[in-house]
């Protein structure tokens, strides 16, 4: 699940935790002691969850939901109680390359319910499902699927009929002050948008030979990589998923043997490699696993080893794509680099000049 959540100031006021667990089957510490297992039955109970969520959405007047902060394979860790499903359980909902599964993607309730099903099954994919109302008159609604078959529904409407229907379905709706999965990502200094100034800086860095790669983090825990040159930047920019996080990197090394020899002794690393077809891919593993298949990796045309640890990972600069109207609505953030901090300081100074005391 995504990290760094906190209470959103505009969260819907009516919140319910929906579960198959009877509150009477809890001990003095609140731990469930009944017979229900913490996995989906792939059957009538799962169907009851989906019908309950649909009832809340209907009573709230919601027909579409937005995907927020999506996560999907490939990821190097799977925490679900069930085996990971191929494609994270998204097969049939999105193309194999997951086009359309991005932050802010608007999907009908029917697709939203299938995403809830995939999350109940711990299939590997996860996201928040929320409305993004632009006016106070629009309904506010959210569905968050948590661990152990707990579903959190938030609405601007009290949804008394949906609560009653949930009980009829054999599930237990409990009112809460807030969903534990509401999120807003706080980073000091603000997030740099991938605006025209960002792309102009990128062009300068590429022309000077300082930058050559763009990492597109379109899904949490997954990246796509692009080699840049003066003529490719516009084409790459047009292909990026909405609201993606971007990181700019120096070029890969053509001395692949030296890259493999410099692998650290322990810890996880990300091995980025370019094949002879020009395609750039990355994989996360520990150094021993990479050494075991050194012959395979040595066939790469160029490569680099990057740390997966935040304090050791250092792109040149980063940004997040704003929406088409120029507004940055993505809540997730990139880890600020020194260049990003310089940008934030310059922005603050410019703001102070525009608004003198």
JOFEN-V363872 format. One record per residue. PSI is psi as a letter, one per 20 degrees, with the letter a starting at -180 (NA if undefined). NEAR is the number of other C-alpha atoms within 10 Angstrom. Layout:
# JOFEN-V363872
psi: {PSI:PSI}
near: {NEAR:NEAR}
This chain:
# JOFEN-V363872
psi: {q:q:r:k:q:r:p:p:h:k:q:q:h:o:p:p:p:p:q:i:p:p:h:i:l:q:a:i:j:j:p:p:j:a:i:p:q:k:q:q:i:k:c:h:g:g:h:g:g:h:h:g:g:h:g:g:g:g:h:i:k:p:i:q:q:p:p:p:l:q:q:q:q:p:q:j:p:p:i:q:h:q:q:p:q:p:j:j:j:i:p:h:h:q:r:h:j:k:p:i:n:r:p:i:p:p:q:r:h:g:h:g:h:h:h:g:g:h:h:h:j:l:i:h:q:q:r:q:o:q:q:m:p:i:r:i:i:q:q:p:q:q:p:p:p:a:q:k:k:p:p:p:p:q:q:i:q:h:l:g:h:h:g:g:h:g:h:h:i:j:r:o:p:p:q:r:h:q:p:i:j:q:q:p:o:p:p:q:i:q:p:p:q:m:a:h:h:g:h:g:g:g:g:g:h:g:h:i:j:h:q:i:q:p:p:o:n:h:q:p:j:q:q:q:q:p:p:q:r:h:i:i:g:g:g:g:h:h:i:q:q:q:j:q:p:q:p:p:q:r:q:q:p:i:m:h:g:h:g:h:h:j:p:r:h:r:r:q:q:p:o:p:q:p:r:i:j:i:p:p:r:q:q:p:r:q:h:h:h:g:h:h:k:h:g:g:h:i:i:q:h:q:r:q:p:q:q:i:p:g:i:i:p:n:r:g:r:r:r:p:p:r:r:h:j:i:p:o:i:p:h:r:q:q:p:p:r:h:h:h:h:g:g:g:g:g:g:g:g:h:g:h:h:h:m:q:NA}
near: {17:15:10:13:14:14:13:14:9:7:18:20:16:19:25:23:20:23:20:21:21:16:16:10:13:13:11:6:6:10:10:15:13:13:9:13:11:14:16:22:13:11:8:11:16:18:15:19:26:20:17:23:23:19:19:26:26:14:15:20:16:20:14:19:25:22:23:24:24:21:23:20:21:19:14:11:11:15:12:16:14:14:12:18:16:12:19:19:23:22:13:9:14:14:12:10:8:15:11:16:26:22:26:22:17:20:17:12:19:14:15:25:21:16:23:25:20:21:25:27:25:27:25:25:26:28:25:26:29:24:22:19:11:9:8:7:7:14:18:25:27:26:27:21:26:19:15:16:21:17:23:25:27:29:25:17:18:17:20:11:11:21:21:15:18:23:15:12:16:15:20:19:25:13:16:15:11:19:26:14:21:20:21:17:15:14:13:9:15:15:23:22:22:22:16:10:10:16:14:11:12:22:20:13:16:20:14:10:12:15:23:21:20:24:19:22:20:26:25:23:14:17:18:16:21:20:20:21:15:12:9:11:17:13:10:15:14:9:8:16:19:20:28:25:25:25:21:24:19:17:18:21:16:15:14:21:17:13:17:19:10:12:19:14:9:9:13:17:19:18:23:19:26:23:14:11:8:13:13:20:15:18:16:20:15:16:19:15:10:19:14:10:10:15:11:10:21:17:15:20:19:22:27:22:21:18:16:15:12:9:9:9:11:18:21:17:23:25:22:27:24:19:16:9:6:12:11:17:15:22:15:23:19:17:17:24:17:12:13:20:17:13:19:18:13:12:15:14:12:11:11:11:10:9:8:6:5}
